[in-house]
Amino acid sequence: MPELRVALVGFGLAGSVFHAPLIAAEPRMRLDVVVTSSAERAEQARQEHPGVRVLATPPELFADPSGIDLVVIATPNRSHASLALEAIEAGIPVVVDKPLTVTSAEAEQVIAAAEGRGVALSVFQNRRWDGDFRTVQSLIEKGRLGEVQRFESRMERWRPVGKGGWRELGGAADGAGYLYDLGSHLVDQALILFGPVVDVYCERDRRRAGVEADDDAFLALTHESGVRSHLWMSAVSAQIGPRFRVLGSESAFVIDGLDPQEADLRAGRRPGDGQSWGTVESDRWGLLGTEGDTDRIPTEPGDYPAFYRAMAAALLDGTPVPVDPHDALETLRILERGAMSAQR
């Protein structure tokens, strides 16, 4: 079986918890190189992925990228564009963690470079493969809700004390804050379900002492179809609302909690460990129906491994990349419109 050799740039949360385990779980990929300047993270990479080569800086990688079939960028947001352009200039297919870049102008530049060089480019929008989202998608496709009128989606947390780091202390040039972090997921999901957006309204606040970036935000999107998407992202929700509430002309669907895959990856569990990956117990299934008349609907299994399975197929079999970068560009445009709306 052909094996793609992958270089992972960045071994923080995104690199070590999400990308590295999922790359390692894909039979047609091998994690060959990790790039990190941290001695502690370098040792972690060697322990968790025996045989991996560790480089200290991206210039070391791009000085001699021969033998690398895919570069995965899991660094802070502000470096996404420059590193993606380096990989593209070297002619190497590239996956960029979300958001693709900090601005839509940068995203346009990266996409144009990839298309001009004929280099495959995709964006890690892993929450397209959340089990709860897949369940919502299936119910809508099957017409179980009738005509969808309002889509509510939340990623809320209770973290009253900040943890520091660039996501909380950075500015606009860093792509810091919850609007760009969690909003990248929520907007992408809304676009997948309901298509183009004609109007954007945003509330964006900084609630916690010592935090410089937004930690509490709300987006209201009006889609061309007439559906309204209401999206919440917050670090200061002392009681957390439903993950999804979808209101239709015939019924509604409500589901609580978060897809378990992130928690499993953080805990060291891996796809293929012998457990049923991405599944939830029946007491966590969502409710479909009307007031006083609801049924529990089995949650579709989550499938984060599908991203790199599809990326391997794109490079080896010529199928489409798992996430079209133009989708990520449209998400950035909506986030920018939201940021402008919040300033009024």
Secondary structure, 3 states (H helix, E strand, C coil): CCCEEEEEECCCHHHHHHHHHHHHHCCCEEEEEEECCCHHHHHHHHHHCCCCEEECCHHHHHHCCCCCCEEEECCCHHHHHHHHHHHHHCCCCEEEECCCCCCHHHHHHHHHHHHHHCCCEEEECHHHHCHHHHHHHHHHHCCCCCCEEEEEEEEECECCCCCCCHHHHCCHHHCCCHHHHHHHHHHHHHHHHHCCEEEEEEEEECCCCCCCCCCEEEEEEEECCCCEEEEEEECECCCCCCCEEEEECCCEEEECCCCCHHHHHHCCCCCCCCCCCCCCCHHHCEEEEECCEEEEECCCCCCCHHHHHHHHHHHHHCCCCCCCHHHHHHHHHHHHHHHHHHCC
